[in-house]
Amino acid sequence: MAATPLVLLDALAQHARQCDNLTLLQLHLEHATALADPALDGHLRCRCFFAGRETRDLINQGLADYVPIFLSEIPRLMRRGEQPVNVALIQVSEPDRHGNCSLGVSVEVTAAACEVADRIIAHVNPNVPRTLGDSFVHIDAIDVAYREASPLIYHEVHEPGEIDREIGARVATLVEDGACLQMGIGSIPDAALACLGSHRDLGVHTEMFSDGVLGLLQRGVITNSRKKIGRGRVVTTFAMGSPALYDFVDDNPEVAFLDVEFVNSPVTIARNKRVTSINSAIQIDLTGQVCADSIGHRIYSGVGGQVDFVLGAAHSEGGKSIIALPSTARGGSISRLVPSLATGAGVVTTRAQVDYVVTEYGMAQMRGRSLQERASALLAIAHPDFREDLARQAREALALRI
């Protein structure tokens, strides 16, 4: 993510040409264009637990591998030896006076990889913020260190568009005072957060921490005072955003960067009350199946932590899980609510798990509803241009009386 060790990966892409059959384990990488060179075929193969811009095409061309897995389970693969790690390539802060380097804005699976790796090679970057929690790697544990001041990877904050604001406003109506929030990055979560200014005593327990939370923290809307896990602190596992975000988390005891096996464990999540998870999707069928990692057979992203938080919210006292998405894609030419998922599309959240679905046209609650009731509710929040055709296809394909 934002801690992608580009200096090391650029060097690896060159060095790998002298080697055969190297495997690079990775989550989402940012700006790792050097790895996308077809000339690396046979020398270096990416094994992706989450696809990013650079690795997406490699996966769909058969030049890289995609591993569908819940984010919470990846550290366990490594710690149990099911996924060996010979070398961990990491980016860290400079050591403090005790010799501890920080993983900065991305602890997630990296902490586990460092635990089990035979060797650690680190880019020591003075610009990496010193974050607190499970983020520390002692300088003595690092086998090879290379020091260079390099710019951090930022995610530009964009003003939400009209549709995103409409969706965000509807999502915000589902958030209660005292809720514990999980949200991803993007304009819809930011738009929802922008509508929560009058709420009280919100908390944050999330895999992903971004700029949308900062204003609510500074205004005292997010206090984390009602949480059971990490009371008084934002609990997260990685952050991506603006320089202001990285400045905020630097040496800040109000933010705990913890191992994703703990943060994303549904058991951990459910210990907080009123967990409200906000995630998105690529496509949802009229029975409630959620595709979030592929467009048909083409892998687009990954399973990630959506299901971790859907399950955690389901078992949280007063919890809710929300899938929020625009009703259409490709400039309004296709509906994202469909009678059946595209051929090859992966089901990330099953129809038995989905709770609320929100578009700019309204919200539909799925929990405990029949197929007939689900289809009717989802049709009501589909784009009006597609409702008649969707209803016809539902009658023909699903034998529903709509």
C-alpha positions in Angstrom: 0.0 0.0 0.0 1.4 3.4 0.9 4.6 1.8 2.3 5.4 -0.1 -0.9 9.2 -0.2 -0.9 9.7 1.1 -4.4 13.5 1.6 -4.1 13.9 -2.1 -3.3 11.4 -3.3 -5.8 13.0 -1.3 -8.6 16.3 -2.9 -7.7 14.7 -6.4 -7.5 13.3 -6.0 -11.0 16.8 -5.6 -12.3 18.4 -8.2 -10.1 15.7 -10.8 -10.9 16.8 -10.9 -14.5 19.9 -12.9 -13.3 17.8 -15.4 -11.4 15.1 -17.9 -12.2 11.7 -18.7 -10.7 11.6 -16.1 -7.9 8.2 -15.5 -6.3 7.2 -12.1 -5.0 4.4 -12.3 -2.4 2.4 -9.1 -2.2 -0.7 -7.2 -1.2 -1.8 -4.1 -3.1 1.3 -2.4 -4.5 1.4 1.3 -5.4 3.5 2.6 -8.4 5.4 -0.7 -8.8 5.6 -0.3 -12.6 9.0 -2.1 -12.7 7.4 -5.4 -11.8 5.0 -5.2 -14.8 7.8 -5.7 -17.4 7.0 -8.8 -19.5 10.7 -9.5 -19.7 10.6 -10.7 -16.1 8.6 -13.8 -17.2 10.4 -16.9 -16.0 12.6 -14.8 -13.6 10.1 -13.2 -11.2 6.5 -14.1 -10.7 4.1 -12.1 -8.6 1.8 -14.0 -6.2 -0.9 -11.5 -5.4 -3.2 -11.6 -2.4 -4.7 -8.4 -3.8 -4.4 -7.0 -7.3 -3.3 -3.4 -7.9 -3.0 -1.3 -11.1 0.4 -2.7 -12.0 -0.3 -6.4 -11.3 -3.9 -6.5 -12.6 -2.9 -7.0 -16.2 -0.2 -9.5 -15.4 -2.8 -11.7 -13.5 -5.3 -11.5 -16.4 -2.6 -12.4 -18.9 -1.5 -15.4 -16.9 1.8 -13.8 -16.0 1.1 -13.5 -12.3 -1.0 -15.5 -9.7 -4.0 -14.3 -7.7 -4.8 -15.9 -4.4 -8.4 -15.2 -3.2 -8.2 -15.1 0.6 -9.6 -13.1 3.5 -7.1 -10.4 4.6 -7.3 -11.7 8.2 -6.0 -15.1 7.2 -2.8 -14.1 5.3 -0.6 -13.7 8.4 -1.8 -17.2 9.6 -0.6 -18.7 6.3 2.9 -17.3 7.0 3.0 -18.1 10.8 1.9 -21.7 10.2 4.5 -22.2 7.5 1.9 -22.8 4.8 3.4 -19.9 2.9 7.1 -19.8 3.4 8.9 -16.4 3.4 12.6 -16.4 2.6 13.1 -12.6 2.4 11.0 -9.7 3.6 11.5 -6.5 1.6 10.2 -3.6 3.8 10.3 0.2 4.2 10.8 1.5 7.7 11.4 4.7 9.6 14.8 5.5 11.1 15.5 3.7 14.4 14.5 5.5 17.6 16.9 5.8 20.6 16.1 2.2 21.5 16.9 0.9 18.0 13.3 0.3 17.0 12.3 1.1 13.4 8.6 1.5 12.6 6.7 0.0 9.6 5.0 3.4 9.4 1.6 3.5 7.6 1.4 -0.2 6.7 1.6 -2.9 9.4 -1.1 -5.3 7.9 0.7 -8.5 6.9 4.2 -7.1 6.9 4.6 -7.6 10.7 3.9 -11.4 10.2 6.3 -11.6 7.2 9.1 -10.0 9.3 8.5 -12.5 12.1 8.9 -15.6 9.9 11.3 -14.4 7.1 14.8 -15.9 7.0 16.2 -12.4 6.1 14.9 -8.9 6.2 16.1 -6.2 3.8 14.9 -2.8 4.7 14.8 0.6 3.0 15.3 3.0 6.0 13.5 6.1 4.9 13.6 9.2 7.2 10.3 10.4 5.8 8.4 7.3 7.1 6.3 8.3 10.1 6.8 6.5 13.4 3.5 4.8 14.1 2.7 3.0 17.3 1.3 -0.5 17.9 2.6 -3.7 16.3 4.7 -1.6 13.9 8.2 -2.0 15.3 11.1 -4.0 13.9 14.4 -3.7 15.8 17.4 -2.7 13.8 19.2 -5.8 15.0 16.6 -8.0 13.2 17.3 -6.3 9.9 20.0 -8.1 7.9 20.6 -5.5 5.3 19.6 -1.8 5.6 19.7 0.8 2.8 19.1 4.4 3.9 17.7 7.0 1.4 15.2 9.8 1.9 12.4 9.2 -0.6 9.0 10.7 -1.0 6.1 8.9 0.5 3.2 7.6 -1.6 0.1 9.8 -1.3 -3.5 9.3 -2.2 -5.1 12.4 -3.6 -8.2 13.5 -1.8 -11.0 14.3 -4.4 -14.2 16.1 -3.8 -17.1 13.6 -4.0 -19.4 13.9 -7.0 -23.1 14.4 -6.8 -23.9 10.7 -6.9 -21.3 9.9 -4.3 -22.7 12.6 -2.0 -26.2 11.2 -2.4 -25.0 7.7 -1.5 -22.9 9.0 1.4 -25.9 10.9 2.8 -28.0 7.7 2.7 -25.2 5.7 4.4 -24.9 8.3 7.1 -28.6 7.8 8.1 -27.7 4.2 9.1 -24.9 5.3 11.4 -26.0 5.7 15.1 -24.4 7.6 17.9 -21.7 5.5 19.5 -21.2 3.4 16.4 -17.8 1.8 15.7 -16.9 2.4 12.1 -15.0 0.5 9.4 -14.7 2.1 6.0 -12.5 1.8 3.0 -10.9 4.5 0.9 -12.7 6.5 -1.7 -15.3 9.2 -2.3 -18.3 7.3 -1.0 -16.8 6.6 2.5 -15.5 10.2 2.6 -19.0 11.5 1.6 -20.6 9.4 4.3 -18.1 10.7 6.9 -18.8 14.3 5.8 -22.4 13.8 6.9 -21.6 12.6 10.4 -20.7 16.0 11.9 -23.7 16.0 14.3 -23.1 12.5 15.6 -21.6 11.7 19.0 -19.0 9.4 20.4 -18.2 7.5 17.2 -15.3 5.0 17.2 -13.1 3.6 14.5 -11.9 0.0 14.2 -10.9 -0.5 10.6 -8.3 -2.1 8.4 -8.0 1.1 6.3 -7.5 4.6 7.7 -7.8 7.7 5.4 -8.3 11.4 5.4 -12.1 11.4 5.8 -11.7 10.5 9.5 -9.4 13.5 10.3 -12.0 16.2 10.5 -14.3 14.1 12.7 -11.4 13.4 15.1 -10.4 17.0 15.3 -14.0 18.1 16.0 -14.5 15.5 18.7 -17.2 13.5 16.8 -14.9 10.5 16.9 -13.9 9.9 20.5 -13.5 6.1 20.5 -14.9 6.3 24.1 -17.5 3.5 23.7 -15.2 0.9 22.2 -14.1 -2.3 24.0 -11.1 -2.9 21.8 -8.6 0.0 21.8 -10.8 2.3 23.9 -9.8 5.9 23.3 -7.8 5.0 20.1 -8.3 4.6 16.4 -7.4 1.0 15.6 -6.2 0.3 12.1 -3.7 -1.8 10.2 -2.7 0.6 7.4 -3.2 4.1 6.2 -3.2 5.8 2.9 -3.9 9.5 2.1 -2.5 13.0 2.2 0.6 14.5 3.9 -1.7 15.8 6.7 -2.8 12.2 7.4 0.8 11.0 7.7 1.6 13.9 9.9 -1.3 13.1 12.2 -0.4 9.4 12.7 3.3 10.2 13.3 4.2 9.3 16.9 0.5 9.7 17.8 -0.7 7.4 20.7 -4.3 8.1 19.6 -3.8 5.7 16.6 -2.8 2.1 17.0 -1.5 0.2 13.9 -2.0 -3.4 14.7 -1.5 -6.8 13.0 -4.3 -7.5 10.6 -4.8 -11.0 11.9 -6.1 -9.3 15.1 -7.7 -6.2 13.6 -9.7 -8.1 11.0 -10.6 -11.1 13.1 -14.4 -11.2 13.2 -14.2 -12.3 16.8 -12.2 -9.1 17.6 -14.5 -6.9 15.6 -17.6 -8.3 17.2 -16.5 -7.3 20.7 -17.2 -3.7 19.9 -20.9 -2.6 19.9 -22.7 -1.1 17.0 -20.0 -2.0 14.5 -21.0 -0.4 11.2 -18.9 -1.5 8.2 -19.1 0.4 4.9 -17.7 -1.3 1.8 -18.3 -1.3 -1.9 -18.9 -3.7 -4.8 -18.4 -4.1 -8.5 -21.7 -5.9 -9.1 -24.6 -7.2 -7.0 -27.2 -9.6 -8.3 -30.9 -9.5 -7.4 -30.6 -12.2 -4.8 -27.9 -10.2 -3.0 -24.7 -11.9 -4.0 -21.8 -9.3 -3.9 -18.9 -9.4 -6.4 -16.1 -7.1 -5.3 -12.9 -8.6 -6.7 -13.5 -9.2 -10.4 -15.2 -8.1 -13.5 -16.4 -11.4 -14.9 -13.3 -13.6 -15.2 -11.0 -10.6 -15.0 -9.5 -10.1 -11.6 -9.7 -6.4 -10.6 -8.8 -6.2 -6.9 -9.1 -8.8 -4.1 -11.3 -10.3 -1.4 -9.6 -8.1 1.1 -11.3 -7.5 4.5 -14.9 -7.0 3.4 -16.1 -10.3 4.7 -14.1 -10.0 7.9 -16.1 -6.9 8.8 -19.4 -8.1 7.4 -19.1 -11.1 9.8 -17.8 -9.0 12.6 -20.7 -6.5 12.2 -23.2 -9.4 12.1 -22.1 -10.6 15.5 -21.7 -7.2 17.0 -24.4 -6.0 19.4 -26.4 -3.5 17.2 -24.0 -4.0 14.3 -24.7 -3.3 10.6 -22.9 -4.0 7.4 -23.4 -1.7 4.4 -22.5 -2.3 0.7 -22.6 1.1 -1.0 -22.2 1.6 -4.8 -23.5 3.7 -7.6 -26.4 2.1 -9.5 -24.6 2.2 -12.8 -21.1 2.0 -14.4 -19.4 3.1 -17.7 -21.1 6.5 -17.7 -24.5 5.1 -17.0 -24.5 2.6 -19.8 -24.7 -0.5 -17.6 -26.5 -1.4 -14.4 -24.4 -2.6 -11.4 -27.5 -4.4 -10.1 -28.0 -7.4 -12.3 -30.3 -10.5 -12.4 -27.2 -12.7 -12.4 -23.5 -11.9 -11.8 -21.3 -11.9 -14.9 -19.9 -15.3 -16.0 -16.8 -15.9 -13.9 -17.5 -13.2 -11.3 -16.4 -14.1 -7.8 -18.8 -13.9 -4.9 -17.0 -12.1 -2.1 -20.0 -11.5 0.3 -22.6 -14.2 -0.1 -26.4 -13.5 -0.2 -26.7 -15.1 3.3 -24.3 -12.5 4.7 -25.3 -9.2 3.0 -27.2 -6.8 5.2 -27.8 -3.3 3.7 -27.3 -2.3 0.0 -27.3 1.4 -0.7 -27.3 3.3 -4.0 -28.1 6.9 -4.9 -31.8 5.8 -5.2 -32.2 4.4 -1.8 -31.4 1.6 0.6 -32.5 -2.1 0.7 -32.1 -4.3 3.7 -31.4 -8.0 2.8 -31.1 -9.8 6.1 -33.9 -12.3 6.6 -35.6 -11.5 3.3 -36.7 -14.0 0.7 -35.4 -14.0 -2.9 -38.7 -12.4 -3.9 -38.4 -9.7 -1.3 -34.7 -9.1 -2.0 -35.3 -8.7 -5.8 -38.1 -6.2 -5.2 -36.0 -4.2 -2.7 -33.0 -4.1 -5.0 -35.1 -3.2 -8.1 -36.4 -0.1 -6.1 -32.9 1.2 -5.7 -31.7 0.4 -9.3 -31.3 3.1 -11.9 -34.8 3.9 -13.3 -33.5 3.3 -16.9 -32.9 -0.4 -16.1 -35.7 -1.3 -13.7 -38.1 -2.6 -16.3 -35.6 -4.8 -18.0 -34.2 -6.1 -14.7 -37.7 -7.0 -13.6 -38.4 -8.8 -16.8 -35.1 -10.8 -16.5 -35.9 -11.6 -12.9 -39.2 -13.0 -13.9 -37.7 -15.1 -16.7 -34.5 -16.3 -15.0 -35.5 -16.5 -11.3 -39.3 -17.2 -11.7 -40.0 -14.2 -9.4 -43.3 -12.4 -9.4 -42.1 -8.8 -9.8 
